[in-house]
Amino acid sequence: MTDVAVVGFAQAPNVRATRGTTNGVEMLVPIFREVLADTGLAKEEIGFWCSGSSDYLAGRAFSFIAAVDAIGAFPPINESHVEMDAAWALYEAWVKIRTGEVDTALVYGFGKSSAGDLRRTLALQLDPYSVAPLWPDSVSIAGLQARLGLDAGDWTERDMAAVAARSRAAATENRSAQVSGSVDAEALLGEPYIADPLRAHDCAPISDGAAVVVLASADRAREIRERPAWITGLEHRVESGSLGSRDLRRSVSTTAAARAAGTDGVEVAELHAPFTHQEILLRQAIGLDDSVAINPSGGALCGNPMFAAGLARIGEAAARVMDGRAGRVLAHATSGPALQQNLVCVMEGRS
């Protein structure tokens, strides 16, 4: 099977709210233009298009079909979709190229979280028989997970505040911060709780946004990019949808995916952690020590467009390989409540 590499990445600004429709077209058109110009590809040269989004979030059936307006359906395109974060759309596109069906693919994800009550909407992904009818919101579920770890001594509130402060500082440096405020951990600890033990800085902001990644086979990648980010490992695992049947202090699916992907020697890790304690939990699950730079982009805590944030982690990590800032990187994406489903992608540069 052919090797596959990331050769292009672009993302829309992460903002609290955007004007326009919920089908993502207004966000997608500019970043499609940007990534195609950067790679030198024409739309007609893309062998496969694959997207990640949610009809529940968009408030309409088959919202991904409306998003095809951003591509243009003529000449006829080869297109698919996943009803989850677009990192899993990238997995589908990766398989397409590995098996030789196509030699290029464009993967995109979009979400307009401001369109409704996000915390309530995400309750629809819970067990439809015994949990969803209770309407527990996503922040409250994360709060239960954080409390379990605090009570067990896995982390402290000061550890969580330190994650938020570092993420804000990194995003400010990269001029990508959606949130503003203190980058001092001690000052953050003085803020009020919004869902004990979570404070506002412990939670990713509601974000509208989109991201796009271009993949290419070995031969095409070398033509498109001087230094592609070669995918050396890509795995995903899923755990039970029942919150009571798994240990929320651990992420065994992340551990299994990381072990299968092979994480030795990574210098940078972009972790899709919408809550501060989840970054700590993920670091433990993957086995990342202090030598690894975590979320130098600021991560999801500084901009979390639903169904695009996981793909953006892959793009952010790949960008550091493509521009020579790193030699081997790791990206992580999650979907579902309390880290239910997890994907790990390892990439490297080659001389």
N, C-alpha and C positions, 0 to 999 in steps of 0.2 A: 504494500500500500504506500502511496505517495506521502511524503511529509507535507505538512500544512503550516502556513505562517500567517500571522497578522501583518498586513501591509498598510493599513489605514485606520484612522480613528478620528471621530469628531463628535462633539456633543453640544447640545443647546444650553444656554445659560439656565442654571437652576434658580427658579424664581417662585415666590409665594403663590402667584396666580398669573395666568396668561389670558388674554382675550381670545375669542374665537371658538371654534368647535372643539369637541372632545375626541375627534378622530386623529389628532396629531399632525395633520397636514401642514398647518402653519409653522410648527416646530421642525418638521422633517425636511421640507423643501430647502431651507438654507444649509442644513448640515449635509444633505445629499450633495448639493452643489460643492460644498467645501471639500468633502472627502473624495469626490470624483476628480476635482481639480488637483488635489494633492497627489493622488495616485496616477493621474494621467489617463484614467479609464473613462470610456463612454458608457452610458447606460446599456447600450447594446452588447457590450463586452461582459456584462455580469451574467454568469451562468445560472445563478440561483439567488433568490431573494427570500429571506426568512425573518419574521417579526415576532416580537413578544409584546402582548398587551392584555387587557382584560375588558370584556364586555360589561362586567359589573361596575368597574371603575368609570367607564365611558358612559354608562347609562343607556346603552343601545345594543341591539343584537348585531353580530358580525361587524363590530367596529373596525376590525382590521381590514375588511374589504374596502371600507371608505378611505382608509389610510393609503390604499394603493393609488389613489389620486395623486399622491406625492411622487409616485414613480412614473405613472403613465402606463396604461395597459397595452399600448401598441408601440412597436411590434409585440406580439404575445410574449409574456414572461413566464418563467418557471418560479412559482411562489408557494410559500407555506407559512404556517403560523403556529405558535404555541401560546396557550392561555396561562402564561406565567412570565417571570422575568426573562428578558431576551438573552441572558446568558445560556439558557437552555435552547433557544433558537440557534445560538452559535454552535452548540453541541450538534444539533441536527445538520447544520451546514458543514461542520467539520467532517461528519460521517459521509456526507455527499461527496466531498472532495477526496477523502481518503479512499473511497471505493471507486473513484475514477469516473463518476457520473458527470461531474463538472470540474472546471479548473479555477473558477473564481466564484465567490459568493459575497453578498452584502447582507449583513445582519443588522436589524434595527429594533429598538424598543422605545415606547413612548407611554407617558401617563400624565393625565391632567387631574391630579389629586384634589385640586381646589374645586372641582365641579360638584362635590357633594360632601357628606360627612364621612371622611376617610376612616376614622376609627370605627364607625359603625359598619361601613361597607366591608371592612376586612373581617368582621365577624362571620360573614357568609362563607368563609373558607373553613370554618370549624365543623366539627362533627354535627351533621344536620339533625340528629335525633336527640342527643342529650346535652349539647353545649350551645350550638348556635341559637336555639330558642331563648336562651338566657341573655343573649346579646352582650357577652363580655367583650369590651373593646380591646384593641391591640395593645394599647399602652398599659392597661390594667393587667393583661396576661404577662407582658414583659416585666411588670412590677412584681408579680408572683415569682417569676424566675429569678429576678434580682434579689428578692428577699430570701429565697432558698440559699443562694450563694453567700449572702451576707451572714446569715445565721450559722452556716457551716464553716465560715472562715475562709472561703475561697477568694474573697476580695472584700475591700472596705469601701465606704462611701468616698473616702479620700482617693483611693485608687480610681474610682469611677470619675471623679472630678478631674483627676490628672489626665485621663484619656480625653475628656472634653476640651481641656485647656490646650493640650498638644494638638488636637485636631483643628481647633480654631486658629491657632498660631500658624499651622501649616497652610490652611486654606487662605488665610490673610496674606501670607507670603506669596502664594500662587494667584492671588487676586480672584479666587473662586468662591469665597465665602458667601453663603446665603444668609447665615446668621451673623449677628454682631454682639458685642458685649465683652466681658472680661475674659482674659486668657490666663488669669491667676486662679489656681485650683482652690486656694484657701478662700478667696472671695466667692467663688461659685458655691462653696459649701454653706454660705449664708443665705442662699436663695431658698424660697419656700418649695415644699413638695407639691407636685401635681398629681401624683399617684404613688404614694409612699411605697418604696423608698426612692422613687424617681423624681428628679427635679427637671425643669425644662431643658437644661443643658445635657441631661442624660438621654434625651430623645431626639431622633432625627426630625428636622422640620418638615412640615407638609410642603411638597415641592412639585411644581410642574416642570417637565423636562423631557429630553429625548437623547438617545445616543446611537451611534452607528459605527460598526466595525467591518472592515473588508478583509476577507480571507483569500488566500491563493495557494495553489499547489506549488510544489518545489520549483518547477521550471518557470512558472509565471511569476512567482514571488521574487525571484532573482532579477527578472526583467523590470518589475515595478518598483522595488525598493532596494536601495544599496545595502541596508542592514535590516532585514525582516526580523520579526520576533517569532522564532520557530516554536511551535507548540510541541513540547516533549512529553507532556502528560495532561490528560483531560478526563476527569472522572466525576460522577455524581452519585449520591446515595440518598435514600429517603428513609425516614423513620415513621412510626405510627402517628396517625392523625389524632389519636386519643391522648390528650395531655397527661392523663393520669397513668398511662401505661409506659411512660419513659422517664428517665432521670433527667429533669430539666437542668441540673447542674453540670451535665456532660453533653457533648455533641458527638455521639459515636458515629454518626453518618459523616461528619466532617473528618474525623480521624481516619475512617475507612477510605474516604475519597482521597485524602492527602497521602495516605500510605500507597494507594494504587497509582497516584500521579507521580510520586517520587519528588520529595521536596528538599533533598540535600543541596546545600550550597546556594540557596536563594538569598539575595541581598536585600530585596524589597518585597513587601507583601501588601497588597491592597485588599483589605478585608471588608466585606459587605456586612457591617455591624450597625444596624439602625439604633442600637442602644449601647451606652458605654460599657455596661457589664458584659455585653455579648462580645465586644472586642477582646476583653480579657479571657472569656471562655473559649473563644476561637483560637487565640494564641496558645492556650493550654492544649486544646484538641489537636492542633497541627504540630505543636512542639517547636514554636518559634522562640528563639532566645533574644537577648538584648542586642545582638549584633545585627539583627534584621530591622530595617527601617519600616515602620508600620504606617500605612496610610499617609504618605507624604503629600498626597493631593488634598488631604482634609477628610476624605472618606464620606460615607453616607451621613455622618453626624452634621455635616455642613452643606448637605444638599442630597435629598433622597427621592428622586423622581421614581415613582412606582413603575415597575416593569422595565426600567432602564438602568437603575442604579447598579445592579449586578453586572450588566454588560459594560457599564462605564468603568467598573473596577478592572475588568480585563483590558479595556482600552487604555486606561491610565497606566497600568503596569507595562503593557506592550509599548507604549510611547517612550518609556524610559529605556527600553532596549533599542528601539529604532533610532533614538537620538544619541545613543552611546553613553547615557548616564548610568546604566546598569548592565550587567552581563547575564544574570539569571534572576527571574522574578516569579512571584506567585500571585495569583488573583483568586478571590473567593466570591461566590454569590450564594444567596440564600433565598428561599421562598417558603411561605407557610408560617404558621404561628410558632414562636419560640424556637427558631432555627430547626424547623421540621425537615426541610430538604436543603442539601448543601452540595455545591459544585466547586471543585478545585481545578485550576488551570495553571500549569507551569510552563514558562516560556524562556527562551534564551537566545542570545546573539551568537552568530558563528562567523569566524573569519573566512 
